Amino acid sequence: MRRSALADAEDPDSAAAGPPADAANLVSLHESIAALLASRGQYRQAYQHLRSALDLMSELSAPPQIPEQFRREVDRLRREHAEAHEQSIRDSLTASYNRRYLDQRLVEVVSEQSHAHGLGVALVDLDWFKQVNDTFGHLVGDRVLQRVVELLQQGLPEGAFCARYGGEEFVLVLPGVDRPTAVTLAETARARVETYAWSSLVLGLRVTVSIGLSHEPATHVAHNTPASPERQLRDADTLLYTAKQSGRNAVAYLLDGKAHLAGPASGRRAVTVPRAIQP
């Protein structure tokens, strides 16, 4: 066991003699444990053992050149840990956030909204995507998904993000925005997808999206229960169905308890209020 700093201070002869005899062994042990943990992908624990080794070596009266090697190893493990974490929250195909990150972050966003304008959650679904795969092949379909994500992420305000919900469905989380701003952001994203030069990928290709937008004012968000993010996603899903039933390529949202369509789609046939949503 290592002697405490207090014990060394009380024994000048011991302090002058340098560190405990087993310090070098402890350094070696920490290094071995760190290597083992790193090989298993347990980077955080490996980092902690390397830091302990560095602390021990800083106590040596004549430290060798090994500490610099340790520092480089710590930096490497830190980078690998950050990369592993980033990969764990990203969708492998589109590089957008994945469902795991969405579920975790949405709960955090709700808890942070007490002093903001509100929270918008937009569920985005590609129209007739199966026909894209059937007509042009799955490789083209994958490229379409990747490009749609790029288009959806353009112009998002600070704190907003895009996550893959599953298949050809994506979620835009829009914290700190009021309802008109959320509608504008969703409609702008829809129009950006519609007007993109899809024929540059393959001749004859056309892609549109339908969006269901659920918005909670700040006063509601501030008193949300932990289940509220799930409820808001359900509301967005119901409004997405409304957009689909109203001719697709549209953004559907609630205003004063009634479903509306944004942008050019607002001139279409009357839209019925989704029964699953309570004003």
NORWO-V218931 format. One record per pair of residues at least 24 apart in sequence whose ideal C-beta (glycine too) atoms are under 8 Angstrom apart, sorted by the first residue. I is the first residue (numbers start at 0). J is the second residue. D is the distance in whole Angstrom. If there is no record, write none. Layout:
BEGIN
{{I J D} {I J D}}
END
This chain:
BEGIN
{{1 25 7} {1 55 8} {17 59 7} {17 60 4} {18 55 8} {18 58 5} {18 59 6} {18 60 7} {22 55 5} {22 56 8} {22 58 7} {22 59 6} {23 59 8} {25 52 8} {25 55 6} {26 52 5} {26 55 5} {26 56 6} {26 65 8} {29 55 7} {30 69 8} {33 72 8} {33 76 8} {37 76 6} {37 79 8} {40 83 7} {42 76 5} {42 77 8} {42 79 6} {42 80 3} {42 83 6} {43 80 6} {45 76 5} {46 73 6} {46 76 5} {46 77 6} {46 80 7} {49 73 5} {49 76 7} {90 162 8} {90 163 4} {92 141 6} {92 144 6} {92 145 7} {92 163 8} {93 144 5} {93 145 5} {93 148 4} {93 163 6} {94 145 8} {94 148 7} {95 148 5} {95 152 7} {95 161 5} {95 162 6} {95 163 5} {95 169 7} {96 160 6} {96 161 7} {96 162 4} {96 163 7} {97 162 7} {97 163 6} {98 162 7} {98 163 7} {98 164 6} {98 165 7} {100 162 6} {101 162 4} {101 164 7} {101 170 6} {101 172 7} {102 228 8} {104 160 7} {104 162 8} {104 172 7} {105 172 6} {105 228 4} {105 232 8} {106 225 7} {106 228 6} {108 158 8} {108 172 6} {108 174 5} {108 228 8} {109 220 6} {109 223 5} {109 227 6} {109 228 5} {111 174 7} {112 174 6} {112 175 7} {112 215 8} {112 217 6} {112 220 4} {112 221 7} {112 223 8} {113 217 7} {113 220 7} {113 221 4} {114 217 7} {114 221 8} {115 174 6} {115 175 4} {115 217 5} {115 220 7} {116 175 6} {116 176 6} {116 177 4} {116 180 8} {116 216 8} {116 217 6} {117 175 8} {117 176 7} {117 177 6} {117 178 7} {117 181 8} {117 214 6} {117 215 6} {117 216 5} {117 217 5} {117 219 8} {117 220 6} {118 172 8} {118 173 7} {118 174 5} {118 175 8} {118 176 8} {118 214 7} {118 215 5} {118 220 5} {118 231 7} {119 171 8} {119 172 8} {119 173 4} {119 174 8} {119 176 6} {119 178 7} {119 180 8} {119 181 3} {119 184 7} {119 185 7} {119 212 6} {119 213 7} {119 214 5} {120 170 7} {120 171 7} {120 172 6} {120 173 7} {120 212 7} {120 213 5} {120 214 8} {120 228 8} {120 231 5} {120 232 6} {120 234 8} {120 235 5} {121 170 7} {121 171 4} {121 173 7} {121 181 7} {121 184 8} {121 185 5} {121 188 8} {121 210 5} {121 211 7} {121 212 5} {121 213 8} {121 235 6} {121 250 8} {122 164 7} {122 168 7} {122 169 8} {122 170 6} {122 210 7} {122 211 5} {122 212 8} {122 213 8} {122 232 7} {122 235 4} {122 236 6} {122 238 8} {122 239 5} {123 151 6} {123 168 7} {123 169 5} {123 170 7} {123 171 6} {123 188 7} {123 208 5} {123 209 8} {123 210 5} {123 239 8} {124 167 6} {124 168 5} {124 169 8} {124 208 6} {124 209 5} {124 210 8} {124 239 6} {124 243 7} {125 167 4} {125 168 8} {125 206 7} {125 207 8} {125 208 6} {126 206 8} {126 207 5} {126 208 6} {126 209 6} {126 243 8} {126 247 4} {126 248 6} {127 247 8} {128 166 8} {128 167 4} {131 204 7} {131 206 7} {135 201 5} {135 204 6} {139 200 7} {139 201 6} {139 204 7} {142 200 6} {143 197 8} {143 200 7} {143 204 8} {143 206 6} {146 195 7} {146 200 7} {147 192 6} {147 206 7} {147 208 7} {150 188 7} {150 191 5} {150 192 5} {150 195 6} {151 188 5} {151 191 8} {151 192 7} {153 188 8} {153 191 7} {154 184 7} {154 187 7} {154 188 8} {155 184 7} {156 184 7} {159 184 8} {170 232 7} {170 235 8} {177 214 8} {177 216 8} {178 214 5} {178 216 7} {178 252 7} {178 254 7} {181 212 6} {181 214 5} {181 252 8} {182 212 6} {182 214 8} {182 250 7} {182 252 6} {182 261 5} {185 210 5} {185 212 5} {185 250 5} {185 252 7} {185 261 7} {186 250 5} {186 261 4} {186 262 5} {189 248 7} {189 249 7} {189 250 5} {189 261 8} {189 262 7} {190 262 7} {193 248 6} {207 247 6} {207 248 4} {208 248 7} {209 239 6} {209 242 4} {209 243 5} {209 247 5} {209 248 6} {209 249 6} {209 250 8} {209 251 8} {210 239 7} {210 242 6} {210 249 7} {210 250 4} {210 251 7} {211 235 4} {211 236 6} {211 237 7} {211 238 3} {211 239 3} {211 240 7} {211 241 7} {211 242 6} {211 250 8} {211 251 5} {211 252 8} {212 238 6} {212 250 6} {212 251 7} {212 252 4} {212 261 8} {213 238 6} {213 252 8} {213 253 7} {214 252 7} {214 253 8} {233 275 7} {234 275 7} {234 276 5} {237 273 4} {237 275 4} {237 276 5} {238 273 6} {238 276 7} {240 273 7} {241 270 6} {241 271 7} {241 273 5} {245 270 5} {253 278 7}}
END
